[in-house]
């Protein structure tokens, strides 16, 4: 979890409890799916009646906790429900909007994410993750110029953030008319974090848009060494290999990419690498008939430039690192403090048990 997210949760939510003068609490409300009731230290020796403000503050903290931990364990429906309750309880806090927005990004529901991040930005414009999430919703809708502008705001707030640099690189490459600036972003990201699979992937797209297929293959291959099975890197490398006449390798990569993400053709149509005819079979396409995408209506908005992974939970989360882009890392000790306060125990999904938490 980012530093600003931790600060927001503890200062706003725990601060709300302190502001009410709460030192004791009643028994915890029934937990949602994945949260287990436990004895709360704040419930001991509780009075027979509580101040309404204390009850409201505690329920708000509980729903915020559920919102974040459900997202961490990839329970997106539960996260959206809990974040929605957080918004209802504390509409002037960005927490619910922010984390619900991340859940929508993970589902590729970019219009909904745009709404939530717009509200998060309104409530806390100085949080760079709010700005970057807003930018990613634009990128997912194919509104690359707006995404580039908004990522610029995020970078002013958090200079040299590798996530934002990589995402802006992708958005610039997707727009196709600021390719040198895209290279600058990716080169800086890779200088700062040479182990970033997302940055190698984004620079691979930039070289692909520039027509430098050999450099694109090199970058995509490096991305795949760092994160095996990354669909965008597999597909981009397959396209570059096809351009160079490396047909067996191209076929293998393209088919593997589609297996990992059925929407991958649409992503590369959106960023201008493939013609729309490669999906609907109604127009020209550089790929042969047997390598064109399935004939079906394309989704309206697609993108993975902020490192967001496909909708389904990966079969190997230790490699895929599903939540890398939003840095929901192991903050067990801090979240346990909230769990102890609330009288609940944290859910731990297979994502964490397999050691798949991003570094």
Residue, then its C-alpha position, 0 to 999 in steps of 0.5 A: x500500500x502506498x504511503x499516502x494510503x496508509x497515512x489516509x487510513x490511519x489519520x482520517x479513520x483512526x483520527x475520527x475515532x479519537x476525535x469522538x473521544x472514543x476509548x471503548x467500543x461495543x461488540x463489532x458489527x457482523x463481519x462481511x465475507x472473509x472477515x472473522x469475528x474476534x474479541x475486540x479490546x475496545x469492546x471490553x467493559x463497554x457501557x450499555x449505550x454508546x454515543x452515536x458519533x462513536x458508533x458511526x466512526x467505528x462502523x466507518x473504520x470497519x467498512x474502510x478496513x473491509x474495503x482495503x483488505x478485500x481489494x488486497x485479497x482480490x475479492x473485488x465484489x466485496x471491495x466494491x460493496x465495502x467501499x460503497x458503504x464507506x462512501x455512504x458513511x463518510x462521503x467527504x473522504x476519498x478512501x472509498x472512492x479511491x479503492x473502489x476506483x482501483x477495483x474497477x481498474x482491475x476489472x477494466x470498468x474504466x468509465x466507473x473508475x473515471x467517476x470514482x477517481x474524479x471524486x477522489x481527486x476532488x476530495x484529495x487532489x494532492x494524492x498522486x495515486x488519485x491523479x494516476x488512477x484518474x489518468x489510467x481510467x482515461x488511458x483505458x478509454x483510449x483518451x491518451x492525451x488526457x491520460x498523459x496530462x493527468x499522469x503529468x500531474x501525478x508526477x509533479x506530486x511524486x517525481x520519478x515514480x516508476x509506475x507513473x512514468x511507465x504508464x505515461x510512456x504507454x499512453x504516449x505510445x498509444x497516442x502515437x504522436x509523442x514517441x520520443x517523449x514516451x522513450x524519455x519516460x520509459x528510459x527514466x523509469x528503467x534507469x530508476x527501476x531496471x527490474x520493472x516489467x511494466x517499464x520494459x513492456x511500455x518501451x517495447x510498445x514505443x519501439x513497436x510504434x516507431x517501427x523498430x521491431x528488433x528493439x521491441x523484441x528485446x524489450x518485450x523479452x526482458x519484460x517476460x523474463x521479469x514477469x512470465x506470461x505478461x499478455x501485452x509483452x507476449x502479443x507485442x513481441x509476437x507482432x514484432x516477430x511477425x514483421x521480421x518474418x519469424x513466423x513460428x515464434x510469432x504464432x506461439x507468442x500471439x496464441x499464448x497472449x490470447x490464452x492469457x488475456x482474450x482481450x489482448x487483440x483489442x488492446x493492440x487495436x486501441x494503441x494503433x498497432x493492429x487494424x480494426x479488421x484484425x478483430x471483426x474480419x471486416x477489413x484489412x489486417x496484417x495477420x493471416x486469417x488463422x491468426x486474426x482475433x475471434x469474430x466478436x464485438x470489441x469491448x469499448x475501452x481497454x488498456x493495461x498501461x498502469x500495470x493492471x492485469x486481466x479480469x481473472x485471477x492469475x493461475x500463478x500469482x507469484x509470477x503475475x503479481x496481480x496488484x503490482x500497479x497499486x502497490x498493495x504490499x504486505x502491510x500486515x502489521x499495520x492492518x492487524x492493528x486495525x483488525x485488533x481495534x475492530x475485533x476482526x481477523x484479516x482474510x489472507x487469500x492465496x495471493x499472499x500465501x503463494x508469496x505473490x505480493x509485489x516487492 
